[in-house]
Amino acid sequence: MALKITDECINCDVCEPECPNQAISQGLEFYVIDPASCTECVGHFDTPQCVEVCPVECIPLDPDHPESEPELMAKYQLLQREDAA
């Protein structure tokens, strides 16, 4: 599954630079995660880095975007090919 940032976000700015896929950006009221770019850090790290640094624990799995580990790895590989092009 992709991750999402809830409205409990305090806009502390620590998650955005930690995302290796640049999936996190400032939304209208709080940070948001682009599910098309979020791989839960699969391919980069053992755990999602945004979750690791979030001081208010407002980054759960997004039930609207269910993905298995193999699907996340395939997305990671696709994003890597796009970045290389």
PyMOL commands that set and color helices and strands:
alter all, ss='L'
color gray80, all
select helices_A, chain A and resi 16-18+49-53+69-84
alter helices_A, ss='H'
color red, helices_A
select strands_A, chain A and resi 24-26+31-33
alter strands_A, ss='S'
color yellow, strands_A
deselect
rebuild
show_as cartoon
